[in-house]
Amino acid sequence: MSSSYLEKGFFPEEVVLQILSRLPIKSLLRCKSVCKSWRRLLSNKYFIQIYNEVSSKNPMVLVEVIKSFYTKSTFICVDRLMGVSEFSLDFLKDRVKVRASCNGLLCCSSIPNKGVYYVCNPMTREFKLLPRTRERPMTRFHPDDEATLVGLAFNLSTLKFNVVLAGFYRPFGRRPLDSFICLVFDSETNTWRRSVSSRSDEFTHMNKNQVVFVSGSLHWLTSSCLYILVLDLDNDVWRKIPLPAEVIGKGETGSGSRVHLLELGGSLSVIQISEAWMSIWVLKNYEREEWCMVDKVSLRCIKGLVASVFPISQTEEFMLMATQRQILLYHRNNRVWKEMYSVKNAYTYPLWFSAHAFQSTLFSCHQGEE
């Protein structure tokens, strides 16, 4: 499309925005250099919101392929429309671990430098190095100097993001305490705020990975699979949401089924996987905490993979899942399974160990490479 079409009014601006919002990010970045009009359009907050809305309908899976703790990881993005592509976080100029993902942004922690965190957009290669927290060096997160929970909340309406670091602190040389310290970074003020509460919750690795941001709050599933721990970011208040009655007691500590936490159409969703079935629940009424089962899927077609299958991302049309060595796509309308990616190296960590829900965004973190 010639830039002169836009300048001469051949197409209404809204039509041009809708067309451009469906292009891959790399193509959009090239479009920025076409002319000043397009650069202005593509940098506009309104267009970024349109692009985010379109992108949200096609969530992807981001996987950190880990061969060993001592070698550099590689990153892949699995897109049901575009297939599999590799990308790099080398623009951070640090060795990092992806700790959380939300609406196209990643929160990464430095491996060699404890306490250093980045928020980045891997598609535009822009990032922000977060300021250090003011926690005193004589205290630390228990037990490995890292936060028990790391959450990232990126609000697509306000284009504001928060990073949450929460964990149990202990003074050096003393027993662990039940003091649960929560630090929240605000991108608008570029500062951290701190709160303390008394908690005794525990979390598995997948519980920590699958943090969900909906309704202005971050959500984690506890290892007991009895309830969801919620942090209201507007008020820094923790609360609990019970799981559906049919799920409680049938989670990881129950009859052999597993429970996972995802998002579906802007609502909180619980996925229960048993030997033969996958049940999908949605929190239809957030205030009344009312759950509704929206689908029940037979797992007969992937019977040999059920023990290692983990749901990562979903829409009303499809679900992306990770196994030990594969990324699977399930079409909910025609009940068809498809393999999207398979790792060839037998010595890699399980793919579900480091898989995150992901989507493209044009949001700039205001720092890094052009």
C-alpha positions as CSV (number, residue, x, y, z in Angstrom):
1,M,0.0,0.0,0.0
2,S,1.5,3.4,-1.0
3,S,1.8,6.0,1.7
4,S,0.3,8.5,-0.7
5,Y,-3.0,6.7,-0.4
6,L,-3.2,7.8,3.2
7,E,-1.9,11.3,2.6
8,K,-4.4,11.9,-0.3
9,G,-7.3,10.4,1.7
10,F,-7.9,7.3,-0.5
11,F,-8.6,5.3,2.7
12,P,-10.2,6.6,5.9
13,E,-7.7,6.6,8.7
14,E,-9.8,4.1,10.8
15,V,-9.6,1.6,7.8
16,V,-5.8,2.0,7.6
17,L,-5.5,1.4,11.3
18,Q,-7.6,-1.8,11.2
19,I,-5.4,-3.1,8.3
20,L,-2.1,-2.3,10.0
21,S,-3.3,-3.8,13.3
22,R,-3.3,-7.2,11.6
23,L,0.3,-7.1,10.5
24,P,3.1,-8.9,12.4
25,I,5.2,-6.6,14.5
26,K,8.3,-6.8,12.3
27,S,6.3,-5.6,9.4
28,L,4.8,-2.7,11.5
29,L,8.3,-1.6,12.5
30,R,9.3,-1.4,8.9
31,C,6.1,0.5,8.1
32,K,7.2,3.2,10.6
33,S,9.9,4.2,8.2
34,V,7.6,4.6,5.2
35,C,6.5,8.2,6.0
36,K,5.9,10.6,8.9
37,S,2.1,10.0,8.7
38,W,2.5,6.3,9.3
39,R,5.1,6.7,12.0
40,R,2.7,9.1,13.8
41,L,-0.2,6.6,13.4
42,L,1.8,3.6,14.6
43,S,3.1,5.4,17.6
44,N,-0.3,6.7,18.7
45,K,-1.8,5.3,21.9
46,Y,-5.1,4.7,20.1
47,F,-3.5,2.5,17.5
48,I,-1.5,0.6,20.2
49,Q,-4.8,-0.2,21.9
50,I,-6.4,-1.4,18.6
51,Y,-3.4,-3.6,18.0
52,N,-3.5,-5.1,21.5
53,E,-7.2,-5.8,21.1
54,V,-6.6,-7.7,17.8
55,S,-3.5,-9.5,19.2
56,S,-5.4,-10.7,22.3
57,K,-7.5,-12.9,20.0
58,N,-4.4,-14.8,19.0
59,P,-2.5,-15.7,22.1
60,M,0.7,-17.6,21.7
61,V,3.1,-19.7,23.8
62,L,6.6,-18.5,24.6
63,V,9.0,-21.2,25.6
64,E,12.5,-21.0,27.1
65,V,14.2,-24.1,25.8
66,I,16.6,-25.0,28.7
67,K,19.4,-27.5,27.9
68,S,21.1,-27.2,31.2
69,F,21.5,-24.6,34.0
70,Y,25.0,-23.8,32.8
71,T,24.3,-23.2,29.1
72,K,22.5,-20.2,27.5
73,S,18.8,-20.8,26.9
74,T,17.1,-20.3,23.5
75,F,13.6,-18.9,23.1
76,I,10.8,-19.8,20.7
77,C,7.4,-18.4,20.1
78,V,4.7,-20.8,19.0
79,D,1.9,-19.0,17.0
80,R,-1.0,-21.0,15.6
81,L,-1.1,-18.7,12.6
82,M,2.6,-18.0,11.9
83,G,4.1,-21.2,13.2
84,V,7.3,-21.3,15.2
85,S,9.9,-18.6,15.4
86,E,13.0,-18.0,17.4
87,F,13.8,-14.8,19.2
88,S,16.5,-13.5,21.6
89,L,16.7,-11.5,24.8
90,D,20.3,-10.6,24.0
91,F,19.3,-6.9,23.9
92,L,19.1,-7.0,27.7
93,K,22.9,-7.7,27.7
94,D,22.4,-10.0,30.7
95,R,21.8,-13.7,31.4
96,V,18.2,-13.7,32.5
97,K,15.3,-16.0,33.5
98,V,11.7,-15.2,32.4
99,R,9.7,-14.9,35.6
100,A,6.3,-13.7,34.3
101,S,4.4,-12.8,31.2
102,C,1.4,-10.5,30.7
103,N,-0.2,-9.1,27.5
104,G,3.1,-9.0,25.5
105,L,5.5,-7.9,28.2
106,L,8.0,-10.1,30.1
107,C,9.4,-9.7,33.5
108,C,12.9,-11.2,33.7
109,S,15.3,-11.6,36.6
110,S,19.1,-11.5,36.2
111,I,20.7,-14.8,37.0
112,P,24.2,-13.5,38.0
113,N,22.9,-10.4,39.7
114,K,20.3,-11.2,42.4
115,G,17.6,-8.5,42.8
116,V,18.0,-7.1,39.3
117,Y,14.7,-7.2,37.3
118,Y,13.8,-6.1,33.8
119,V,10.4,-5.6,32.0
120,C,10.8,-5.9,28.3
121,N,8.9,-6.2,25.0
122,P,10.8,-9.0,23.2
123,M,9.1,-8.2,19.9
124,T,10.2,-4.5,19.8
125,R,13.4,-5.2,21.8
126,E,12.7,-2.4,24.2
127,F,13.1,-2.8,28.0
128,K,13.1,-1.1,31.3
129,L,15.6,-1.9,34.1
130,L,13.6,-1.6,37.3
131,P,15.1,0.4,40.1
132,R,16.5,-1.6,43.0
133,T,14.1,-2.1,46.0
134,R,15.1,-0.6,49.3
135,E,15.0,-3.8,51.3
136,R,17.8,-4.0,53.8
137,P,20.6,-6.4,53.0
138,M,20.2,-8.2,56.4
139,T,16.9,-9.6,55.3
140,R,16.2,-11.8,52.3
141,F,13.6,-13.8,50.6
142,H,13.4,-17.4,51.9
143,P,14.9,-19.8,50.8
144,D,16.9,-18.9,47.7
145,D,17.2,-15.1,47.7
146,E,14.3,-15.0,45.2
147,A,10.7,-13.9,45.6
148,T,8.3,-16.8,46.1
149,L,5.9,-15.1,43.7
150,V,6.7,-12.8,40.8
151,G,3.8,-11.2,39.0
152,L,3.5,-8.9,36.1
153,A,0.3,-6.9,35.4
154,F,0.1,-4.9,32.1
155,N,-3.2,-3.1,31.8
156,L,-4.1,-2.8,28.0
157,S,-6.5,0.1,28.7
158,T,-4.2,2.4,30.6
159,L,-0.9,1.0,29.2
160,K,0.4,0.9,32.7
161,F,2.3,-2.0,34.3
162,N,3.0,-3.3,37.7
163,V,5.6,-5.8,38.9
164,V,5.0,-7.8,42.1
165,L,7.7,-9.5,44.2
166,A,6.3,-11.4,47.2
167,G,7.8,-13.9,49.6
168,F,8.5,-15.0,53.1
169,Y,11.3,-13.0,54.7
170,R,13.6,-14.2,57.4
171,P,16.5,-12.5,59.3
172,F,19.8,-14.1,58.7
173,G,20.5,-17.1,61.0
174,R,16.9,-17.3,62.2
175,R,14.0,-19.6,61.5
176,P,11.7,-18.6,58.6
177,L,8.9,-16.3,59.7
178,D,5.3,-16.1,58.4
179,S,5.8,-12.5,57.4
180,F,4.8,-12.2,53.8
181,I,6.5,-9.2,52.2
182,C,4.9,-7.7,49.1
183,L,6.7,-5.2,46.9
184,V,4.8,-3.6,44.0
185,F,6.5,-1.5,41.3
186,D,4.4,1.1,39.5
187,S,5.5,2.1,36.0
188,E,3.7,5.5,36.3
189,T,5.6,6.6,39.4
190,N,8.7,4.5,38.8
191,T,8.7,3.5,42.5
192,W,8.2,0.5,44.7
193,R,5.7,0.3,47.5
194,R,5.8,-2.2,50.3
195,S,3.2,-4.1,52.4
196,V,3.4,-6.9,55.0
197,S,0.9,-9.6,55.8
198,S,0.8,-12.9,57.6
199,R,0.5,-15.9,55.2
200,S,1.3,-19.6,55.2
201,D,0.5,-20.4,51.5
202,E,2.7,-22.8,49.4
203,F,3.1,-22.9,45.7
204,T,4.4,-25.4,43.1
205,H,6.6,-24.4,40.2
206,M,3.6,-24.3,37.8
207,N,1.5,-22.4,40.3
208,K,4.2,-19.7,40.2
209,N,4.4,-19.7,36.4
210,Q,0.7,-19.4,35.8
211,V,0.0,-16.1,37.4
212,V,-3.2,-14.5,35.8
213,F,-4.0,-10.8,35.6
214,V,-7.7,-10.1,35.3
215,S,-10.1,-7.6,37.0
216,G,-7.2,-5.4,38.2
217,S,-5.8,-8.2,40.3
218,L,-3.1,-10.9,40.1
219,H,-4.1,-14.5,40.8
220,W,-2.1,-17.6,41.9
221,L,-3.3,-21.1,42.5
222,T,-2.0,-22.5,45.8
223,S,-0.4,-26.0,45.9
224,S,-3.3,-27.3,48.1
225,C,-5.7,-26.6,45.1
226,L,-8.3,-25.4,47.6
227,Y,-8.3,-21.7,46.6
228,I,-6.8,-19.0,44.5
229,L,-4.7,-16.3,46.2
230,V,-5.6,-12.8,44.9
231,L,-3.7,-9.5,45.1
232,D,-5.9,-6.4,44.4
233,L,-3.3,-4.0,42.9
234,D,-5.4,-0.9,43.5
235,N,-5.6,-1.4,47.3
236,D,-2.6,-3.9,47.9
237,V,-5.1,-6.2,49.6
238,W,-4.8,-10.0,49.6
239,R,-7.8,-12.3,49.5
240,K,-8.8,-15.8,48.6
241,I,-11.2,-17.1,46.0
242,P,-12.4,-20.7,46.5
243,L,-12.2,-23.1,43.6
244,P,-15.4,-24.7,42.2
245,A,-16.9,-27.2,44.7
246,E,-16.6,-30.0,42.1
247,V,-12.8,-29.3,41.8
248,I,-11.9,-28.9,45.5
249,G,-10.4,-32.2,46.8
250,K,-9.7,-33.4,43.3
251,G,-6.6,-31.4,42.7
252,E,-2.9,-32.4,42.9
253,T,-3.4,-33.7,46.4
254,G,-6.6,-35.5,45.6
255,S,-7.7,-38.2,43.2
256,G,-4.9,-37.9,40.7
257,S,-6.3,-35.0,38.7
258,R,-4.4,-31.7,38.3
259,V,-5.7,-28.1,38.4
260,H,-4.3,-25.1,36.4
261,L,-5.1,-21.4,36.3
262,L,-5.5,-19.5,33.0
263,E,-7.5,-16.6,31.6
264,L,-10.4,-16.9,29.1
265,G,-11.9,-13.9,27.5
266,G,-10.9,-11.5,30.3
267,S,-12.2,-13.9,33.0
268,L,-10.4,-16.2,35.4
269,S,-10.4,-19.8,34.3
270,V,-9.6,-23.1,36.0
271,I,-8.6,-26.2,34.0
272,Q,-9.0,-29.6,35.7
273,I,-7.2,-32.5,34.0
274,S,-7.9,-36.1,35.0
275,E,-6.8,-39.3,33.3
276,A,-9.6,-39.2,30.7
277,W,-11.1,-35.7,30.7
278,M,-10.2,-32.0,30.8
279,S,-12.9,-29.7,32.4
280,I,-12.8,-26.0,31.8
281,W,-14.3,-23.6,34.4
282,V,-14.8,-19.8,34.2
283,L,-15.4,-17.4,37.0
284,K,-18.6,-15.9,35.6
285,N,-19.3,-13.5,38.5
286,Y,-16.1,-12.2,40.0
287,E,-17.7,-10.4,43.0
288,R,-20.0,-13.3,43.9
289,E,-17.3,-15.9,43.1
290,E,-19.6,-18.0,40.9
291,W,-18.0,-20.6,38.7
292,C,-19.5,-22.2,35.6
293,M,-18.2,-25.2,33.6
294,V,-18.0,-24.1,29.9
295,D,-16.4,-27.2,28.3
296,K,-15.4,-30.8,29.0
297,V,-12.9,-32.3,26.6
298,S,-12.0,-36.0,26.1
299,L,-8.3,-36.7,26.3
300,R,-8.5,-40.1,24.6
301,C,-6.6,-38.8,21.5
302,I,-3.6,-37.9,23.6
303,K,-3.9,-40.7,26.2
304,G,-0.1,-41.3,26.4
305,L,0.6,-37.6,27.0
306,V,-2.0,-36.8,29.7
307,A,0.4,-37.2,32.6
308,S,2.7,-34.5,31.2
309,V,0.3,-32.1,29.5
310,F,-0.1,-28.6,30.9
311,P,-2.5,-25.9,29.5
312,I,-0.7,-22.7,28.9
313,S,-3.0,-20.4,26.9
314,Q,-6.6,-20.4,25.6
315,T,-9.4,-18.6,23.8
316,E,-12.9,-19.7,23.1
317,E,-11.7,-21.2,19.9
318,F,-8.5,-23.1,20.9
319,M,-6.1,-24.0,23.6
320,L,-2.3,-24.3,23.5
321,M,-0.7,-26.9,25.8
322,A,2.9,-28.0,26.6
323,T,4.1,-31.5,27.3
324,Q,7.6,-32.8,28.1
325,R,8.7,-32.4,24.5
326,Q,5.8,-30.9,22.5
327,I,3.5,-27.9,22.1
328,L,0.0,-29.0,21.2
329,L,-2.9,-27.1,19.7
330,Y,-6.5,-28.1,20.5
331,H,-9.3,-26.7,18.3
332,R,-12.4,-26.5,20.6
333,N,-14.9,-26.2,17.7
334,N,-14.0,-29.4,15.7
335,R,-12.2,-31.2,18.6
336,V,-9.0,-31.7,16.6
337,W,-5.5,-31.9,18.1
338,K,-2.4,-30.7,16.3
339,E,1.3,-30.8,17.1
340,M,2.8,-27.3,16.7
341,Y,6.3,-27.9,17.9
342,S,8.5,-30.8,19.0
343,V,11.9,-30.6,20.6
344,K,14.6,-32.8,19.1
345,N,17.2,-32.6,21.9
346,A,16.6,-35.4,24.4
347,Y,18.5,-33.5,27.1
348,T,16.3,-30.4,27.4
349,Y,14.2,-29.6,30.4
350,P,10.5,-30.3,30.0
351,L,8.8,-27.6,27.8
352,W,6.0,-27.1,30.3
353,F,8.7,-26.1,32.9
354,S,9.3,-22.8,31.2
355,A,6.3,-22.1,29.0
356,H,4.3,-18.9,29.3
357,A,1.2,-17.4,27.7
358,F,2.2,-14.6,25.3
359,Q,0.8,-12.1,22.8
360,S,2.3,-9.3,20.7
361,T,2.1,-5.7,21.7
362,L,3.6,-2.4,20.4
363,F,3.9,-1.0,23.9
364,S,7.2,0.7,24.5
365,C,9.1,0.4,27.7
366,H,10.9,3.6,26.9
367,Q,14.4,2.2,27.1
368,G,16.7,0.0,25.0
369,E,17.4,-0.3,21.3
370,E,15.4,1.4,18.6
